[in-house]
C-alpha cells in the first residue's frame, strides 16, 4: 500500500504539469504487464474530427505508433509510443485549409489499477496520456506554416473481464491544442472547444493471453477510433 500511496502526489504533479503545458489520446487499454515485464505492439489512431474553440475550425489527424508498456508494479503500467503522424486543420475563418504531411509523433503516459473485484471480473483504472504530432511544414499561397499538435488526457475506466474478452467504458477529460507559426513568427496556440468525452473499447486475448487485439472509440469532445495489436514478453 505504501508504494501505491506514493503514486498519488506523482499523479497530481503530472496532471498539474500537463495543465500548465497544454487532442485526445488513446487510453492505452486495460492490460497491465506483471511487474518488470514488457508488452510491445502497434497502434493506429485516427481522429476524424476535433472542434476547436472560437473560429479556428476543426482538426483531423492520423497516427501510426510502435508501443511499449512496462509493469513498474502489478498495478502501475508506464506507457510509451513513437511513430509518425499528420495533421489537417480546416474550417477556420482566418486560415486556409492546411494539410500538413506526415512527420514525427510520440507519446507517453501511465495507468493505475485503482480497484479490482476479482470475483466479478471488474476493474477500475485511472490514467494519464499525452501524444504530440510534429508534421512537416506547409506552404499556402505566399505563406509558410509550421505547426504541431499536443493532446493531453486523463481517463477513468471501468473494465469487465470475460474468458478471452474485456469490455470497458469510461470518461475522459482532455485538451487538444494546435500550435502554429506563419512565416516563422507570430506563434499562436489554439485550444479545443470541448473537454469531456466518452471512451468505449474491447480487447481480445489470444495465444494463452500473450497476444492482445484492441479496438477503442472516443466521442463527444472528439470523434476518434484506435486499433492495436500487442504481445506480452516475460
Secondary structure, DSSP 8 states (H G I E B T S, - for coil): -HHHHHHHHHHHHHHHHHHHH--------S----TT-EEEEEEEEEEEEEEBSTTEEEEEEEEEEEEEEEEEETTEEEEEEEEEEEEEEEEESSS--EEEEEEEEEEEEEEEEEEEEGGGTEEEEEEEEEEEEE---EEETTEEEEEEEEEEEEEEEEEEE-SSEEEEEEEEEEEEEEEEEETTEEEEEEEBS--EEEEEEEEEEETTTTEEEEEEEEESS-EEEEEEEEEEE-
